[in-house]
Amino acid sequence: MAPKSVVIVGGSVSGLLQGLQLKRQGSKVIVLEQDPSQDRHNHESGVSIGPTVVSLLEKYDATGRPAAIPSQFLSVAWRKWLRVMNMTWPHNMSNWGCLYLILRANFDGMKSETVPNPPGPRDGDGEVEYRPGKRVTGLSYDKTKSVVHVQFVDVVSGEAGSVSSDVVIAADGVHSTVRKLLQVPTRRDYAGYIGWRGTVPERLLSKATIAFFSNRLNFTVLKGTYFISYFIPTESGQVEPGKRLINWVWYYAVEEGCAEMTSIFTDVNGKRHPHTVPRGLVNPDVWAQQVARFLPQMIAPLAEVVTQTPKPFVTKIDRAYRPRLDLSID
């Protein structure tokens, strides 16, 4: 039986997946999201969704919008060899922004270019609320009423508030406030490599390159580095051939604190970023040097995709560790 009331801390994709499922099961759901913006899109980033998420969307999504592009194969290129391995590997590749907007349309009826006419509630749906700009500051358990009180502050106005529920779900990511409040020991380390990332509109690419990347997840292995690339929907939900995006990630080893790391994470305005240089701020000279170094190793389809990418960005890859604990709130 679903709980009568739930507070979800974190309003990104994982929190919304939980929220939609609970809403459909009749729970009253409040999502507290720290980001004050009303819509958290502009994430042209690929994400693979597994069978559990596909099943959840098939059961609970009422928008009728496809959230992913299916692929049937996994292929590997090595240096200049186009196909050194090819195997059947059905999977579904999505766009973070597209998936988020579909979930928001289902959860709280938010309109967007992706879903301009959100579906109304179904019979049996619980009441829901999405509250942006709310940073959780405390948790306490009321034993007499068997409810959890969640304290928060509005990040814009500074006004404090609280909500109570039968269940609280922490879906606020690796920097989780809830984990800190519950003193869950978590360690986050740099993994030793970064991810150059980008997307390319399909219309900018040749027919040969489109055919090479179609219907598959592609690994391309170069000397000491590798790429993953695949088709994804646009943020507005376009999945038709000719309107899609190719998403790619370039995993590249860099020593923490070295001169190369400093150069990569210093943007076009001279600002040093600790974790991510956003799209549009990457120093074009640094990017040009990175591409020129490896371009001679690349197969022609990958070279075309990389050189046609309008606005790459770069982020550090981290590893997070935490023990498995049973926790209680006093």
Number of C-alpha atoms within 10 A of each C-alpha: 6 14 14 15 21 26 25 23 25 28 25 21 18 17 22 24 22 18 30 25 19 22 27 22 17 20 22 22 26 23 25 25 24 20 18 15 11 12 15 16 16 11 14 22 22 27 17 17 18 12 10 9 14 15 11 14 21 11 11 18 22 18 19 12 16 16 30 26 21 18 19 14 16 18 21 20 21 18 17 15 13 17 15 12 13 14 11 11 12 14 20 22 22 27 26 25 27 31 26 23 26 29 28 26 23 26 32 20 21 19 17 17 11 21 22 13 13 20 18 13 16 12 8 11 17 18 16 22 15 22 18 20 20 25 21 25 16 16 19 14 17 12 10 6 8 11 17 20 19 20 17 21 18 18 16 10 8 12 10 14 13 13 14 19 20 16 17 21 15 15 22 21 14 14 11 16 19 21 16 13 13 13 10 16 12 14 11 12 10 14 15 14 19 24 18 21 24 25 27 23 19 18 13 14 16 12 11 10 16 19 10 15 18 16 20 25 24 24 21 23 20 17 9 8 13 17 20 17 22 25 32 33 29 27 25 19 24 20 20 10 13 13 14 21 26 23 25 27 22 21 21 16 17 16 13 15 8 9 10 12 16 14 13 23 25 19 20 15 9 11 11 15 14 11 14 21 23 15 16 13 19 21 19 14 11 16 15 11 11 13 15 11 9 13 17 12 16 21 17 14 18 22 16 17 25 19 13 15 17 13 15 22 20 23 19 22 17 14 11 12 11 11 9 8 8 6 9 8 11 8
